[in-house]
């Protein structure tokens, strides 16, 4: 089950007041006292934060285990169904494209992944809680996006969210369990392969090495 932990701003985004009553899909965490332990022990945890850029609602979702991030621009307030639909499509397209570029697509059954993701999204939950280190990275992503938005009209001109995500996830970041810095797209791809495709042990290490060789080749061109 996917868990979307919502910052205070995200909780407000996914809420709407009707006839004086607040309606929201965000729930209180079942065990607030054990938040940190649960957040980092469960590999299906995401943090979602909301902001406003050029009078448009912007959401950023970050995977706590891998720091893989996605930015959603011009979202409709309180539309959690729309967000989940866009989230699942973007995540699938982004990872399939990455696997193709790194020569790892043959290790994945796309239909099996789509079924698994569909089931996970349908049974997902939204909780009111945050994570300090992940929030710090989201703040940095938003700072750069606002900077880019000053020079590019994201409101009226077409742009590629998936391409923007790729830039974010090729940026080295501190990732729990890794020494030094790691690449979020690499960690998410391996997480994806081991979780969805059942790749383990030596095969997982081979996949990681294949990713790194491809990444180095692309960096030199």
C-alpha positions in Angstrom: 0.0 0.0 0.0 1.3 3.4 -0.9 1.2 6.0 1.8 1.2 9.7 0.9 2.3 11.7 4.0 1.0 15.2 3.6 2.7 18.4 4.9 0.5 21.1 6.4 0.3 22.9 3.1 -0.7 19.6 1.3 -3.4 18.9 3.9 -4.9 22.3 3.1 -4.6 21.6 -0.6 -6.5 18.4 -0.3 -9.2 20.0 1.8 -12.4 21.9 1.0 -14.9 23.7 3.2 -18.5 23.1 2.3 -21.4 24.6 4.3 -19.0 25.3 7.1 -17.7 21.8 7.2 -14.2 20.8 6.3 -14.0 17.8 3.9 -10.7 16.1 3.3 -9.2 12.8 2.3 -6.3 13.2 4.6 -6.4 11.1 7.8 -4.6 11.4 11.1 -1.7 8.9 11.5 -2.6 5.8 13.4 0.4 5.9 15.7 1.9 9.5 15.8 4.5 8.5 18.4 6.2 6.1 16.1 6.2 8.3 13.0 10.0 8.4 12.2 10.4 4.6 12.7 7.5 3.8 10.5 8.3 6.3 7.8 11.8 5.0 7.1 11.0 1.3 7.7 8.3 1.2 5.0 9.6 1.5 1.4 6.1 2.6 0.2 6.2 6.0 1.9 5.9 9.3 0.0 5.9 12.9 1.2 3.6 15.4 -0.6 3.9 19.2 -0.3 1.9 22.0 -1.9 2.9 25.5 -3.0 1.7 28.2 -5.4 3.8 29.3 -8.4 2.5 32.0 -10.7 -1.0 31.6 -9.1 -1.0 28.0 -10.0 -1.1 25.1 -7.5 2.1 23.0 -7.5 2.6 19.7 -5.8 5.9 17.9 -5.2 5.9 14.2 -4.2 9.2 12.6 -2.9 9.8 8.9 -2.2 11.4 8.8 1.2 13.5 5.7 0.5 15.1 6.8 -2.8 14.4 10.6 -2.8 12.9 10.1 -6.3 10.7 13.2 -6.9 7.9 14.3 -9.2 6.6 17.9 -9.6 3.0 18.4 -10.6 2.0 21.9 -12.0 -1.4 23.5 -12.2 -3.2 21.0 -10.1 -6.9 21.4 -9.0 -7.4 22.0 -5.4 -9.0 19.2 -3.3 -8.8 16.8 -6.3 -7.1 13.9 -4.7 -8.4 11.5 -7.4 -7.0 13.6 -10.2 -3.6 13.8 -8.3 -3.5 10.0 -7.9 -4.3 9.4 -11.5 -1.6 11.9 -12.7 0.8 10.5 -10.1 0.5 6.9 -11.3 0.7 7.8 -15.0 3.8 10.0 -14.5 5.6 7.4 -12.3 4.9 4.6 -14.8 6.0 6.6 -17.8 9.1 8.0 -16.1 10.4 4.7 -14.9 9.6 2.9 -18.1 11.5 5.6 -20.0 14.4 5.4 -17.7 14.6 1.6 -17.9 14.5 1.9 -21.7 17.3 4.4 -21.7 19.5 2.3 -19.4 18.9 -0.9 -21.3 16.9 -2.6 -18.6 13.4 -2.7 -20.1 13.7 -6.4 -20.8 13.8 -7.1 -17.1 10.3 -5.7 -16.6 6.8 -6.9 -17.4 5.0 -3.5 -18.0 1.5 -5.1 -17.6 2.4 -6.6 -14.2 3.7 -3.3 -13.0 0.7 -1.4 -14.2 -1.6 -3.9 -12.3 0.5 -3.6 -9.2 0.6 0.2 -9.3 -3.1 0.4 -10.0 -3.9 -1.8 -7.0 -1.5 0.2 -4.8 -3.0 3.5 -5.8 -6.6 2.3 -5.3 -5.7 1.1 -1.8 -3.4 4.0 -0.9 -3.9 6.3 2.1 -3.1 10.0 2.8 -1.9 10.9 6.3 -1.2 14.2 8.0 2.5 14.0 8.8 5.8 15.2 7.5 9.5 14.3 7.3 12.1 17.0 8.0 14.9 15.8 5.7 12.6 15.1 2.8 10.8 18.4 3.3 14.2 20.1 3.0 14.8 18.6 -0.4 11.3 19.5 -1.6 12.0 23.1 -0.5 15.1 23.1 -2.7 13.2 21.7 -5.7 10.5 24.3 -5.3 13.2 27.1 -5.0 14.7 26.1 -8.3 11.4 25.7 -10.0 10.3 29.2 -9.0 13.6 30.4 -10.3 13.0 28.7 -13.6 9.5 30.0 -13.7 10.8 33.5 -13.8 12.3 32.9 -17.2 9.8 30.4 -18.7 6.0 30.8 -18.9 4.8 27.5 -17.5 1.2 28.8 -17.6 0.7 29.3 -21.3 3.5 27.5 -23.0 3.9 23.7 -23.3 6.5 22.1 -21.2 7.5 18.5 -20.2 6.9 17.6 -16.6 8.6 14.3 -17.2 11.7 16.0 -18.5 11.7 18.3 -15.5 11.4 15.3 -13.2 14.4 13.6 -15.0 16.5 16.7 -14.3 15.5 16.7 -10.6 16.3 13.0 -10.2 19.7 13.2 -11.9 20.8 15.6 -9.2 23.0 13.9 -6.5 21.4 13.9 -3.1 21.9 12.5 0.4 20.0 9.2 0.6 19.5 7.2 3.7 21.7 4.1 3.8 24.2 5.4 1.2 27.6 6.8 1.9 28.1 10.2 0.3 25.6 11.1 -2.4 23.4 9.0 -4.7 21.2 9.6 -7.7 17.5 9.3 -7.0 16.7 7.9 -10.4 19.2 5.1 -9.9 17.9 4.2 -6.5 14.3 4.3 -7.7 15.1 2.1 -10.7 16.7 -0.5 -8.5 13.9 -0.3 -6.0 11.4 -0.7 -8.9 13.2 -3.7 -10.3 13.5 -5.5 -7.0 9.9 -4.7 -5.9 8.1 -5.2 -9.2 10.3 -7.5 -11.3 11.5 -9.6 -8.4 15.2 -9.0 -9.3 17.5 -10.0 -6.4 21.1 -10.5 -5.5 23.6 -10.6 -8.4 20.9 -9.7 -10.9 20.1 -6.5 -9.0 23.8 -5.7 -8.8 24.2 -6.3 -12.5 21.3 -4.0 -13.2 22.9 -1.3 -11.1 26.2 -1.6 -12.9 24.4 -1.5 -16.2 22.6 1.7 -15.2 25.9 3.3 -14.1 27.7 2.4 -17.4 24.8 3.8 -19.4 24.8 6.9 -17.2 28.5 7.5 -17.7 28.1 7.1 -21.4 25.3 9.6 -21.6 27.3 12.0 -19.4 30.2 11.9 -21.9 28.1 12.6 -25.0 
